Amino acid sequence: MNKSSINNYFHSLFSIKDEVVEQITETFSHFDLKANAVLLDKDTISTKTFFLEKGYVRSYLLNEDNEEITTNIYAAPCFVNDFLSFFRQQPTREIYQTVTDCTFWATGLENVQYNFHNIPEFRSSADFFLF
């Protein structure tokens, strides 16, 4: 699969060499989800971070009456995740569900940590990774 979308996203955030972006994104794997699929469910631990290449995702909570309360709408291109769950490895409180058919790229925490510790350009701008 062509990683130009995720590579271009990194280039849009900060000045970085093509080789470095390719090194950062080499561990990302591609997948698709149909509309209304759950990407990340409540009370699960996020083991991956997701780059939304195409489509829309919403996150929501369930209140005490079991009503859905939307907390965010994600529009491609962007990263989608419960970052507290991802980085602290604790259960999510929200549900992340596709609104439309979506295309994603995903990578695991160990890859993010490796990039942080081994790629100076990634480390110096890691705060952009959260967006």
C-alpha positions in Angstrom: 0.0 0.0 0.0 1.0 3.5 -0.7 1.9 5.5 2.5 1.9 8.9 0.8 -1.1 10.1 2.8 0.5 9.4 6.2 3.9 10.6 5.0 2.4 13.9 3.7 0.6 14.3 7.1 3.9 14.2 8.9 5.5 16.6 6.4 2.5 19.0 7.0 3.3 19.2 10.7 7.0 19.9 10.7 10.0 20.1 8.5 11.4 16.6 8.2 13.4 14.6 5.7 11.7 12.0 3.5 14.0 9.3 4.8 13.0 10.1 8.4 9.3 10.1 7.7 9.7 6.7 5.9 11.5 5.3 8.9 8.8 6.5 11.2 6.0 5.1 9.1 7.6 1.8 8.0 5.9 -0.1 10.9 2.4 1.2 10.1 0.1 -1.3 8.6 -3.0 -0.6 6.5 -6.6 -1.7 7.2 -10.1 -0.7 6.3 -13.3 -0.7 8.4 -16.9 -0.3 7.2 -19.2 2.3 8.6 -20.5 1.8 12.1 -17.6 -0.5 13.1 -16.0 -0.1 16.5 -12.4 0.8 16.3 -11.8 0.9 20.0 -14.3 -0.2 22.6 -15.0 1.0 26.1 -12.9 -0.7 28.9 -10.3 -2.0 26.5 -6.7 -1.0 26.4 -5.5 0.7 23.3 -2.5 -1.2 22.0 -2.2 0.7 18.7 -2.5 4.2 17.5 -4.5 4.9 14.3 -3.9 7.3 11.5 -7.2 7.9 9.8 -6.4 8.3 6.1 -10.0 8.4 4.8 -13.4 8.8 6.4 -14.9 10.0 9.7 -14.8 8.5 13.2 -16.6 9.6 16.3 -15.8 9.0 20.0 -18.6 8.9 22.5 -19.4 8.0 26.1 -22.5 6.3 27.5 -24.2 8.3 30.3 -26.1 6.7 33.3 -29.2 6.4 31.1 -27.1 4.5 28.4 -27.5 7.5 26.0 -24.6 8.2 23.7 -22.8 11.5 24.3 -20.4 12.4 21.4 -17.1 13.7 22.6 -15.3 14.1 19.3 -15.6 13.8 15.5 -12.4 12.9 13.7 -12.1 13.8 10.0 -9.3 12.4 7.9 -6.4 13.0 7.8 -5.6 12.8 11.6 -4.6 10.4 14.4 -7.4 8.8 16.2 -6.9 7.2 19.6 -7.5 7.3 23.3 -4.0 8.5 24.0 -4.3 8.2 27.7 -5.1 4.5 27.3 -2.4 4.0 24.6 0.5 5.6 26.5 -0.5 4.5 30.0 -2.0 1.2 29.0 -5.2 1.7 31.0 -8.8 1.0 29.9 -10.6 3.5 27.7 -13.8 5.2 28.9 -15.0 6.1 25.4 -16.1 4.1 22.3 -14.5 5.0 19.0 -16.8 4.1 16.0 -16.5 4.7 12.3 -19.2 7.0 10.9 -18.3 6.2 7.3 -16.2 3.5 5.6 -12.7 4.3 6.7 -9.1 3.6 5.8 -6.5 3.5 8.5 -2.8 3.0 9.2 -1.9 1.5 12.6 1.2 1.0 14.7 1.9 -0.3 18.2 3.2 1.4 21.3 6.5 -0.4 21.1 7.1 1.2 17.6 6.2 4.6 18.9 8.5 4.2 21.8 11.3 2.9 19.5 10.9 6.0 17.3 10.9 8.3 20.3 14.1 6.9 21.6 15.9 6.4 18.3 14.8 9.1 15.9 15.8 12.6 17.2 13.4 14.3 14.7 10.5 12.3 16.0 11.4 12.9 19.7 11.8 16.7 19.1 8.3 16.9 17.6 6.5 14.0 19.3 3.8 16.3 20.6 2.6 16.6 17.0 2.0 12.8 17.0 -1.0 13.4 19.3 -2.8 15.3 16.7 
